[in-house]
Amino acid sequence: MNNRLLNSDLAMQVRQALLRVGEAVRDCALAEIRSQSAEALSAVAFETAADKIYVIDRSVERVLLPALENHLAPLLSFALICEGVNDERPLAFPAGRRIDDCEARLLIDPIDGTRPIMYNKRSAWWLAGLAPNRGEATSLRDIELAVQVEIPTTRAFLGDNLWATRGGGAGAETVNLLTGERQPASLQPSRAASIRGGFASFFHPFPGGKQVFASIEEELVGKLIGGLETTTTPIFDEQYLSTGGQLYELIAGRDRLLADLRGLLFERYRREGLPAGHACHPYDICTALIAEESGIEITDGRGNPLDAPFDTISDVSWIGYANRAIRDEVEPVLLRLLEKFSLC
């Protein structure tokens, strides 16, 4: 603990600062959705090595950087790594500080779930993970504090904020966006011992590879539950276009199994000389600490603890199990299937 970046008092201050930054981005995004058409917000501003950057993504930068300067920079120095903001290069706060001299590294996804929120379909999330500055060796396992702020659709008046410190547990609150009132939120992962009768999904939202994931899913269910009758629905599938949102569904007890294995699939495609597609990146899953501190078991897709470089471009595969019993049920069969389909 003595080697930690954050003591308990500083962790609380940093958490509150990050919540204020996230809420500023939330309010900006909601104002943009209310004032512009979906067609305008969904126009591509530019593309990076990580992803397409849409107009709505670009619009929040005018509040993100000043908010970080005003709220977080007075507490500690940090190097910002943020999708679409600084061309994959760390940006020092306070300005002029050498990157190597910063105390921390901060990984941010300004809007995780851009595609659903720009059409006002479903909540997006502001994500942030803070780690001691270990230079280029910094990884997701170094994150000591994570915060995520819900960006709900304009038809909603409630939004959730979540946070966690490593080894210190997770917390959550529900904010009334009309009155500003805050209430503690009690979020409990599923205690079910099986995926049977619950939501269990393999993430494949984009064209390319769907047939592989569908085959794995069918074989997994067949082996765990048995032959399917046409009149039964033993598990349910959903495609939530937000990694932070998927983690929230696990934390809130709505999903029992989530697997995003696009990174493993695209490794296979590259070996075979095939074009690879869009995978999860470290900034998408920089709040995995909140899920872990809530009791969710998360692996890297090969059964190892989740880890990845502290950047915006590396491909990440991950599997989230709601609890140990579900992991014990699913993991042995799933890992064999991943080997069968040359994914690990």
C-alpha positions as CSV (number, residue, x, y, z in Angstrom):
1,M,0.0,0.0,0.0
2,N,2.9,2.3,0.7
3,N,3.8,2.2,-3.0
4,R,0.4,3.3,-4.1
5,L,-0.1,6.6,-5.9
6,L,-3.3,7.4,-4.0
7,N,-3.8,7.4,-0.2
8,S,-7.5,7.2,0.9
9,D,-7.9,11.0,1.2
10,L,-6.4,11.8,-2.2
11,A,-8.4,8.9,-3.8
12,M,-11.6,10.5,-2.6
13,Q,-10.6,13.9,-3.9
14,V,-9.5,12.5,-7.2
15,R,-12.7,10.4,-7.5
16,Q,-14.8,13.5,-7.0
17,A,-12.8,15.5,-9.5
18,L,-13.2,12.8,-12.1
19,L,-16.9,12.6,-11.5
20,R,-17.2,16.4,-12.0
21,V,-15.2,16.0,-15.3
22,G,-17.4,13.1,-16.4
23,E,-20.6,15.0,-15.6
24,A,-19.4,18.0,-17.6
25,V,-18.9,15.8,-20.6
26,R,-22.3,14.2,-20.0
27,D,-24.1,17.5,-19.9
28,C,-22.3,18.7,-23.0
29,A,-23.2,15.5,-24.9
30,L,-26.8,15.8,-23.9
31,A,-26.9,19.4,-25.0
32,E,-25.5,18.4,-28.4
33,I,-28.1,15.7,-28.8
34,R,-30.9,18.1,-28.0
35,S,-29.7,20.8,-30.3
36,Q,-28.5,18.8,-33.4
37,S,-29.9,16.1,-35.6
38,A,-28.7,12.5,-35.5
39,E,-27.4,13.0,-39.1
40,A,-25.2,15.9,-38.0
41,L,-23.9,14.2,-34.9
42,S,-23.1,11.0,-36.7
43,A,-21.0,12.6,-39.4
44,V,-17.4,11.4,-39.2
45,A,-15.1,14.2,-38.1
46,F,-11.9,12.2,-38.8
47,E,-10.4,8.7,-38.2
48,T,-7.6,7.6,-35.9
49,A,-5.7,4.3,-35.6
50,A,-8.2,3.5,-32.8
51,D,-11.6,4.3,-34.3
52,K,-13.8,6.8,-36.2
53,I,-14.2,10.1,-34.4
54,Y,-17.7,11.5,-34.9
55,V,-18.9,15.0,-34.6
56,I,-20.5,14.3,-31.2
57,D,-17.1,13.0,-30.0
58,R,-15.3,16.1,-31.2
59,S,-17.9,18.4,-29.5
60,V,-17.1,17.3,-26.0
61,E,-13.4,18.1,-26.2
62,R,-14.2,21.8,-25.5
63,V,-15.3,20.9,-22.0
64,L,-13.1,17.8,-21.3
65,L,-9.7,19.4,-21.4
66,P,-10.6,22.5,-19.4
67,A,-12.5,20.4,-16.9
68,L,-9.4,18.2,-16.4
69,E,-7.3,21.4,-15.9
70,N,-9.7,22.9,-13.4
71,H,-10.7,19.8,-11.4
72,L,-7.9,17.2,-11.5
73,A,-4.7,19.0,-12.3
74,P,-4.7,20.9,-8.9
75,L,-4.6,17.5,-7.2
76,L,-1.8,15.7,-9.0
77,S,0.1,15.9,-12.3
78,F,-0.8,13.4,-15.0
79,A,-0.3,12.4,-18.6
80,L,-3.6,12.1,-20.5
81,I,-4.1,9.3,-23.0
82,C,-7.5,9.9,-24.6
83,E,-9.2,8.6,-27.7
84,G,-9.3,11.2,-30.5
85,V,-7.9,14.1,-28.4
86,N,-4.1,14.0,-28.7
87,D,-3.2,11.8,-31.6
88,E,-2.2,8.8,-29.4
89,R,0.5,10.9,-27.7
90,P,0.3,11.6,-23.9
91,L,-0.7,15.2,-23.0
92,A,0.8,16.6,-19.8
93,F,-1.2,18.3,-17.1
94,P,-0.3,20.9,-15.9
95,A,0.8,22.1,-19.3
96,G,4.6,22.2,-19.8
97,R,5.3,19.3,-17.4
98,R,7.5,16.6,-18.8
99,I,5.6,13.4,-19.4
100,D,8.1,11.4,-17.5
101,D,7.8,13.7,-14.5
102,C,4.0,13.3,-14.2
103,E,2.8,11.4,-11.2
104,A,0.0,9.5,-13.0
105,R,-1.3,8.4,-16.3
106,L,-5.0,8.9,-17.1
107,L,-6.8,6.8,-19.7
108,I,-10.1,8.2,-20.9
109,D,-12.8,7.3,-23.3
110,P,-14.9,10.6,-23.6
111,I,-17.9,8.8,-25.0
112,D,-18.0,5.0,-24.9
113,G,-21.1,4.1,-26.9
114,T,-21.0,6.9,-29.4
115,R,-23.0,5.1,-32.0
116,P,-26.1,4.4,-29.8
117,I,-26.1,7.8,-28.1
118,M,-25.7,9.9,-31.2
119,Y,-28.9,8.3,-32.4
120,N,-30.5,8.8,-28.9
121,K,-31.0,5.0,-28.7
122,R,-29.3,4.0,-25.5
123,S,-26.9,5.3,-22.8
124,A,-23.3,5.9,-23.5
125,W,-20.6,6.2,-20.8
126,W,-17.7,8.4,-19.9
127,L,-14.8,6.2,-18.7
128,A,-11.6,7.0,-16.9
129,G,-8.8,4.9,-15.3
130,L,-6.0,6.4,-13.3
131,A,-2.6,4.7,-12.7
132,P,0.8,5.6,-11.4
133,N,3.1,6.8,-14.2
134,R,5.3,3.8,-15.1
135,G,6.1,5.2,-18.5
136,E,5.4,3.0,-21.5
137,A,5.3,0.0,-19.2
138,T,2.1,1.2,-17.6
139,S,-0.8,-1.2,-18.1
140,L,-4.4,-1.7,-17.2
141,R,-3.4,-3.7,-14.1
142,D,-1.8,-0.6,-12.7
143,I,-5.1,1.3,-12.5
144,E,-5.8,2.3,-8.9
145,L,-9.0,4.3,-9.5
146,A,-11.7,4.0,-12.1
147,V,-14.8,6.1,-12.7
148,Q,-17.6,5.9,-15.2
149,V,-20.5,8.3,-15.7
150,E,-23.6,7.4,-17.6
151,I,-24.7,9.6,-20.5
152,P,-28.4,8.7,-20.8
153,T,-30.7,9.4,-23.7
154,T,-32.6,12.7,-23.6
155,R,-35.8,10.8,-22.6
156,A,-34.2,9.7,-19.3
157,F,-33.9,11.9,-16.2
158,L,-31.7,9.5,-14.1
159,G,-28.0,8.6,-14.7
160,D,-25.7,6.4,-12.7
161,N,-22.1,7.1,-11.6
162,L,-19.8,4.3,-10.7
163,W,-16.3,4.1,-9.2
164,A,-13.8,1.8,-7.6
165,T,-10.3,1.9,-6.0
166,R,-8.1,-1.2,-6.2
167,G,-8.6,-3.2,-3.1
168,G,-11.1,-0.7,-1.7
169,G,-14.3,-1.9,-3.3
170,A,-16.8,-0.2,-5.6
171,G,-19.5,2.4,-5.2
172,A,-22.3,3.9,-7.2
173,E,-24.9,6.6,-7.1
174,T,-27.9,7.6,-9.1
175,V,-28.2,11.3,-10.1
176,N,-31.5,13.0,-10.9
177,L,-30.5,15.1,-13.9
178,L,-33.5,17.4,-13.3
179,T,-33.0,18.2,-9.6
180,G,-29.3,17.3,-9.1
181,E,-30.3,15.0,-6.2
182,R,-28.0,12.1,-5.6
183,Q,-28.9,8.7,-4.0
184,P,-26.7,5.7,-3.3
185,A,-27.2,3.0,-5.9
186,S,-27.2,-0.6,-4.8
187,L,-25.8,-2.7,-7.7
188,Q,-25.5,-6.4,-7.3
189,P,-24.0,-8.9,-9.8
190,S,-26.1,-12.0,-10.5
191,R,-25.8,-14.7,-8.0
192,A,-27.2,-17.3,-10.3
193,A,-25.1,-20.5,-10.6
194,S,-25.7,-21.0,-14.4
195,I,-26.2,-19.0,-17.5
196,R,-29.5,-20.9,-18.1
197,G,-32.4,-18.5,-18.1
198,G,-30.3,-15.3,-18.2
199,F,-28.5,-13.0,-20.6
200,A,-25.2,-14.4,-22.0
201,S,-23.8,-12.8,-25.1
202,F,-20.9,-12.9,-27.5
203,F,-20.2,-9.5,-28.8
204,H,-20.3,-9.3,-32.6
205,P,-22.0,-6.0,-33.6
206,F,-20.2,-5.4,-36.9
207,P,-20.0,-7.4,-40.1
208,G,-17.0,-9.8,-40.1
209,G,-16.6,-12.8,-38.0
210,K,-20.3,-13.2,-37.0
211,Q,-20.3,-16.8,-38.3
212,V,-17.4,-17.7,-36.0
213,F,-19.0,-16.3,-32.9
214,A,-22.4,-17.7,-33.7
215,S,-20.9,-21.2,-34.1
216,I,-19.0,-20.9,-30.7
217,E,-22.2,-19.6,-29.0
218,E,-24.3,-22.4,-30.4
219,E,-21.8,-25.1,-29.5
220,L,-21.3,-23.7,-26.0
221,V,-25.0,-23.6,-25.3
222,G,-25.4,-27.1,-26.7
223,K,-22.7,-28.5,-24.5
224,L,-23.9,-26.7,-21.3
225,I,-27.6,-26.8,-21.7
226,G,-28.3,-29.6,-24.3
227,G,-30.3,-29.7,-27.4
228,L,-32.5,-26.7,-28.0
229,E,-36.3,-27.1,-28.4
230,T,-37.8,-24.6,-30.8
231,T,-40.3,-23.6,-28.1
232,T,-37.6,-22.8,-25.4
233,T,-35.3,-19.8,-24.8
234,P,-32.6,-21.1,-22.5
235,I,-30.4,-18.0,-22.7
236,F,-30.8,-14.5,-24.2
237,D,-28.4,-12.5,-26.4
238,E,-27.9,-8.8,-26.6
239,Q,-25.5,-6.5,-28.4
240,Y,-24.8,-3.3,-26.3
241,L,-22.5,-1.1,-28.4
242,S,-20.6,0.1,-25.3
243,T,-17.9,-1.8,-23.4
244,G,-18.6,0.3,-20.3
245,G,-22.3,-0.3,-20.7
246,Q,-21.6,-4.1,-20.9
247,L,-19.6,-3.9,-17.7
248,Y,-22.5,-2.0,-16.1
249,E,-24.9,-4.7,-17.1
250,L,-22.7,-7.3,-15.4
251,I,-22.4,-5.1,-12.3
252,A,-26.1,-4.5,-12.1
253,G,-26.9,-8.2,-12.3
254,R,-28.6,-8.0,-15.7
255,D,-26.1,-10.1,-17.6
256,R,-24.4,-13.3,-16.5
257,L,-21.8,-13.8,-19.2
258,L,-20.3,-11.3,-21.7
259,A,-17.5,-12.2,-24.1
260,D,-15.8,-9.8,-26.5
261,L,-13.3,-11.9,-28.4
262,R,-12.8,-9.8,-31.5
263,G,-9.2,-9.3,-30.7
264,L,-8.5,-13.0,-30.7
265,L,-10.4,-13.5,-34.0
266,F,-8.5,-10.7,-35.7
267,E,-5.2,-12.2,-34.5
268,R,-6.3,-15.4,-36.4
269,Y,-7.3,-13.4,-39.4
270,R,-3.9,-11.7,-39.6
271,R,-2.2,-15.1,-39.4
272,E,-4.3,-16.2,-42.3
273,G,-3.6,-13.1,-44.3
274,L,-7.2,-11.8,-44.0
275,P,-8.3,-8.2,-43.2
276,A,-8.9,-7.5,-39.5
277,G,-11.8,-5.4,-38.2
278,H,-12.5,-3.2,-35.2
279,A,-11.8,-4.6,-31.8
280,C,-12.1,-3.5,-28.2
281,H,-9.3,-1.2,-27.1
282,P,-7.8,-0.4,-23.7
283,Y,-9.6,2.9,-23.3
284,D,-12.9,1.0,-23.9
285,I,-12.3,-1.2,-20.9
286,C,-10.3,1.1,-18.6
287,T,-13.0,0.8,-15.9
288,A,-12.8,-3.0,-15.6
289,L,-11.6,-2.4,-12.1
290,I,-15.1,-1.3,-11.1
291,A,-16.5,-4.7,-12.3
292,E,-13.7,-6.6,-10.5
293,E,-14.2,-4.8,-7.3
294,S,-17.9,-5.6,-7.6
295,G,-17.2,-9.3,-7.7
296,I,-17.2,-9.8,-11.5
297,E,-14.5,-12.2,-12.8
298,I,-12.8,-10.9,-15.9
299,T,-10.2,-12.6,-18.0
300,D,-8.3,-11.8,-21.1
301,G,-10.0,-14.4,-23.2
302,R,-7.4,-17.1,-22.4
303,G,-8.3,-17.5,-18.8
304,N,-5.6,-15.0,-17.5
305,P,-6.3,-11.8,-15.5
306,L,-7.2,-9.0,-17.9
307,D,-4.3,-6.7,-18.8
308,A,-3.3,-4.6,-21.8
309,P,-1.1,-1.7,-22.6
310,F,-2.1,1.8,-21.4
311,D,-3.0,3.1,-24.9
312,T,-5.8,3.6,-27.4
313,I,-4.7,1.3,-30.2
314,S,-4.0,-2.2,-28.8
315,D,-6.6,-4.9,-29.4
316,V,-8.2,-6.3,-26.3
317,S,-10.3,-9.5,-25.8
318,W,-12.1,-10.1,-22.6
319,I,-14.7,-12.4,-20.9
320,G,-16.8,-11.3,-18.0
321,Y,-18.4,-13.9,-15.7
322,A,-21.0,-12.6,-13.2
323,N,-19.6,-14.9,-10.4
324,R,-17.2,-17.8,-9.8
325,A,-20.0,-20.4,-10.2
326,I,-20.7,-19.2,-13.7
327,R,-17.1,-19.1,-14.6
328,D,-16.6,-22.6,-13.4
329,E,-19.6,-23.7,-15.5
330,V,-18.6,-21.9,-18.7
331,E,-14.8,-21.4,-18.8
332,P,-13.6,-25.0,-19.4
333,V,-16.0,-25.5,-22.3
334,L,-15.4,-22.1,-23.8
335,L,-11.6,-22.3,-23.7
336,R,-11.8,-25.6,-25.5
337,L,-14.1,-24.1,-28.2
338,L,-11.7,-21.1,-28.6
339,E,-8.9,-23.6,-29.3
340,K,-11.1,-25.5,-31.7
341,F,-11.8,-22.4,-33.7
342,S,-8.1,-21.3,-33.6
343,L,-8.7,-18.3,-31.3
344,C,-6.2,-19.3,-28.6
